[in-house]
Amino acid sequence: MELKTLKKTAKELKIEITGENETILNPITEVLLQFEEVDYASYMSDHPESNKRNLYIKVKKGKPEDFLMKAVKQLETEVKTFSKNFEGKIKSIK
Protein backbone atom coordinates (compact mmCIF):
# COMPACT_ATOMS: atom_id res chain seq x y z
CA MET A 1 0.00 0.00 0.00
CA GLU A 2 1.22 3.46 -0.92
CA LEU A 3 -0.19 6.74 0.38
CA LYS A 4 0.17 10.09 -1.33
CA THR A 5 -1.31 13.34 0.00
CA LEU A 6 -3.16 15.12 -2.79
CA LYS A 7 -4.71 17.90 -0.73
CA LYS A 8 -4.34 18.99 2.87
CA THR A 9 -5.94 22.00 4.49
CA ALA A 10 -7.07 22.72 8.03
CA LYS A 11 -10.44 21.03 7.39
CA GLU A 12 -9.85 18.76 4.37
CA LEU A 13 -7.67 15.81 3.49
CA LYS A 14 -7.48 13.97 0.19
CA ILE A 15 -5.18 10.94 -0.02
CA GLU A 16 -4.38 8.72 -2.98
CA ILE A 17 -4.14 5.10 -1.85
CA THR A 18 -2.50 2.59 -4.16
CA GLY A 19 -2.93 -1.14 -3.65
CA GLU A 20 -6.13 -1.11 -1.61
CA ASN A 21 -9.76 -1.28 -2.60
CA GLU A 22 -13.28 -1.00 -1.22
CA THR A 23 -12.67 -3.88 1.19
CA ILE A 24 -10.80 -1.55 3.54
CA LEU A 25 -11.93 1.88 2.37
CA ASN A 26 -15.66 1.24 2.83
CA PRO A 27 -15.35 0.38 6.56
CA ILE A 28 -13.01 3.33 7.13
CA THR A 29 -15.49 5.68 5.46
CA GLU A 30 -18.39 4.25 7.46
CA VAL A 31 -16.57 4.78 10.75
CA LEU A 32 -15.51 8.31 9.77
CA LEU A 33 -19.13 9.23 9.08
CA GLN A 34 -20.10 8.15 12.60
CA PHE A 35 -18.04 10.98 14.09
CA GLU A 36 -20.11 14.11 14.64
CA GLU A 37 -17.15 16.33 13.71
CA VAL A 38 -16.77 14.73 10.27
CA ASP A 39 -18.78 16.65 7.70
CA TYR A 40 -18.05 14.40 4.72
CA ALA A 41 -16.06 11.23 3.99
CA SER A 42 -15.91 9.25 0.77
CA TYR A 43 -13.60 7.33 -1.50
CA MET A 44 -13.45 7.44 -5.28
CA SER A 45 -11.75 5.71 -8.16
CA ASP A 46 -11.11 6.86 -11.72
CA HIS A 47 -11.92 3.37 -12.98
CA PRO A 48 -13.16 0.16 -11.28
CA GLU A 49 -10.09 -1.77 -12.41
CA SER A 50 -7.63 0.87 -11.20
CA ASN A 51 -5.56 0.00 -8.15
CA LYS A 52 -5.68 3.64 -6.99
CA ARG A 53 -8.41 5.11 -4.81
CA ASN A 54 -8.80 8.62 -3.41
CA LEU A 55 -10.03 9.01 0.15
CA TYR A 56 -11.54 12.42 0.91
CA ILE A 57 -12.36 13.70 4.39
CA LYS A 58 -13.86 17.05 5.38
CA VAL A 59 -14.34 17.96 9.04
CA LYS A 60 -16.33 20.62 10.88
CA LYS A 61 -13.68 20.95 13.58
CA GLY A 62 -10.43 19.23 14.43
CA LYS A 63 -7.90 17.76 12.04
CA PRO A 64 -9.03 15.31 9.35
CA GLU A 65 -5.90 13.18 9.78
CA ASP A 66 -6.71 12.75 13.48
CA PHE A 67 -10.15 11.40 12.63
CA LEU A 68 -8.66 9.07 10.02
CA MET A 69 -6.28 7.66 12.63
CA LYS A 70 -9.13 7.35 15.13
CA ALA A 71 -11.24 5.44 12.57
CA VAL A 72 -8.39 3.05 11.75
CA LYS A 73 -7.75 2.37 15.46
CA GLN A 74 -11.46 1.73 16.03
CA LEU A 75 -11.57 -0.76 13.15
CA GLU A 76 -8.44 -2.46 14.45
CA THR A 77 -10.11 -2.95 17.84
CA GLU A 78 -13.29 -4.28 16.20
CA VAL A 79 -11.34 -6.79 14.11
CA LYS A 80 -9.37 -8.03 17.13
CA THR A 81 -12.59 -8.46 19.12
CA PHE A 82 -14.25 -10.29 16.25
CA SER A 83 -11.23 -12.56 15.85
CA LYS A 84 -11.16 -13.42 19.55
CA ASN A 85 -14.90 -14.15 19.59
CA PHE A 86 -14.65 -16.19 16.39
CA GLU A 87 -11.81 -18.32 17.78
CA GLY A 88 -13.85 -19.02 20.90
CA LYS A 89 -16.86 -20.12 18.86
CA ILE A 90 -14.76 -22.35 16.59
CA LYS A 91 -13.17 -24.08 19.60
CA SER A 92 -16.61 -24.76 21.08
CA ILE A 93 -17.76 -26.38 17.81
CA LYS A 94 -14.93 -28.92 17.73
Kinemage of the C-alpha trace (Angstrom):
@kinemage 1
@onewidth
@group {chain A} dominant
@subgroup {mainchain}
@vectorlist {calphas} color= white
{ca met a 1} P 0.000 0.000 0.000
{ca glu a 2} L 1.221 3.463 -0.917
{ca leu a 3} L -0.187 6.742 0.376
{ca lys a 4} L 0.168 10.094 -1.327
{ca thr a 5} L -1.307 13.335 -0.002
{ca leu a 6} L -3.161 15.119 -2.792
{ca lys a 7} L -4.714 17.904 -0.725
{ca lys a 8} L -4.337 18.986 2.871
{ca thr a 9} L -5.944 22.005 4.488
{ca ala a 10} L -7.074 22.719 8.033
{ca lys a 11} L -10.442 21.032 7.393
{ca glu a 12} L -9.854 18.765 4.372
{ca leu a 13} L -7.667 15.807 3.489
{ca lys a 14} L -7.476 13.969 0.186
{ca ile a 15} L -5.181 10.943 -0.019
{ca glu a 16} L -4.376 8.715 -2.980
{ca ile a 17} L -4.142 5.098 -1.853
{ca thr a 18} L -2.502 2.588 -4.162
{ca gly a 19} L -2.926 -1.145 -3.653
{ca glu a 20} L -6.134 -1.114 -1.606
{ca asn a 21} L -9.762 -1.282 -2.602
{ca glu a 22} L -13.277 -0.998 -1.218
{ca thr a 23} L -12.675 -3.883 1.193
{ca ile a 24} L -10.799 -1.547 3.538
{ca leu a 25} L -11.932 1.878 2.366
{ca asn a 26} L -15.656 1.244 2.830
{ca pro a 27} L -15.353 0.383 6.561
{ca ile a 28} L -13.006 3.332 7.134
{ca thr a 29} L -15.485 5.677 5.465
{ca glu a 30} L -18.385 4.253 7.458
{ca val a 31} L -16.573 4.783 10.752
{ca leu a 32} L -15.507 8.309 9.766
{ca leu a 33} L -19.134 9.229 9.076
{ca gln a 34} L -20.100 8.148 12.599
{ca phe a 35} L -18.041 10.982 14.090
{ca glu a 36} L -20.112 14.112 14.636
{ca glu a 37} L -17.149 16.334 13.711
{ca val a 38} L -16.773 14.727 10.269
{ca asp a 39} L -18.783 16.649 7.700
{ca tyr a 40} L -18.045 14.398 4.718
{ca ala a 41} L -16.061 11.231 3.986
{ca ser a 42} L -15.915 9.248 0.774
{ca tyr a 43} L -13.598 7.326 -1.499
{ca met a 44} L -13.448 7.439 -5.283
{ca ser a 45} L -11.749 5.711 -8.161
{ca asp a 46} L -11.110 6.859 -11.716
{ca his a 47} L -11.922 3.366 -12.980
{ca pro a 48} L -13.163 0.164 -11.284
{ca glu a 49} L -10.088 -1.770 -12.409
{ca ser a 50} L -7.634 0.870 -11.198
{ca asn a 51} L -5.559 0.005 -8.148
{ca lys a 52} L -5.680 3.645 -6.992
{ca arg a 53} L -8.411 5.109 -4.808
{ca asn a 54} L -8.801 8.618 -3.412
{ca leu a 55} L -10.035 9.013 0.146
{ca tyr a 56} L -11.540 12.420 0.909
{ca ile a 57} L -12.360 13.701 4.389
{ca lys a 58} L -13.858 17.054 5.382
{ca val a 59} L -14.336 17.957 9.045
{ca lys a 60} L -16.330 20.616 10.876
{ca lys a 61} L -13.682 20.946 13.577
{ca gly a 62} L -10.435 19.227 14.433
{ca lys a 63} L -7.896 17.762 12.037
{ca pro a 64} L -9.033 15.311 9.351
{ca glu a 65} L -5.901 13.183 9.778
{ca asp a 66} L -6.712 12.751 13.479
{ca phe a 67} L -10.151 11.395 12.627
{ca leu a 68} L -8.664 9.074 10.018
{ca met a 69} L -6.279 7.662 12.633
{ca lys a 70} L -9.134 7.345 15.132
{ca ala a 71} L -11.237 5.444 12.572
{ca val a 72} L -8.390 3.053 11.745
{ca lys a 73} L -7.747 2.370 15.456
{ca gln a 74} L -11.459 1.732 16.032
{ca leu a 75} L -11.570 -0.761 13.155
{ca glu a 76} L -8.443 -2.461 14.450
{ca thr a 77} L -10.108 -2.948 17.836
{ca glu a 78} L -13.288 -4.277 16.203
{ca val a 79} L -11.343 -6.790 14.108
{ca lys a 80} L -9.371 -8.025 17.133
{ca thr a 81} L -12.594 -8.458 19.124
{ca phe a 82} L -14.246 -10.291 16.251
{ca ser a 83} L -11.230 -12.565 15.849
{ca lys a 84} L -11.156 -13.415 19.548
{ca asn a 85} L -14.900 -14.155 19.595
{ca phe a 86} L -14.650 -16.189 16.391
{ca glu a 87} L -11.806 -18.320 17.776
{ca gly a 88} L -13.854 -19.016 20.903
{ca lys a 89} L -16.857 -20.120 18.859
{ca ile a 90} L -14.759 -22.351 16.590
{ca lys a 91} L -13.173 -24.078 19.598
{ca ser a 92} L -16.611 -24.765 21.080
{ca ile a 93} L -17.761 -26.382 17.809
{ca lys a 94} L -14.930 -28.923 17.731
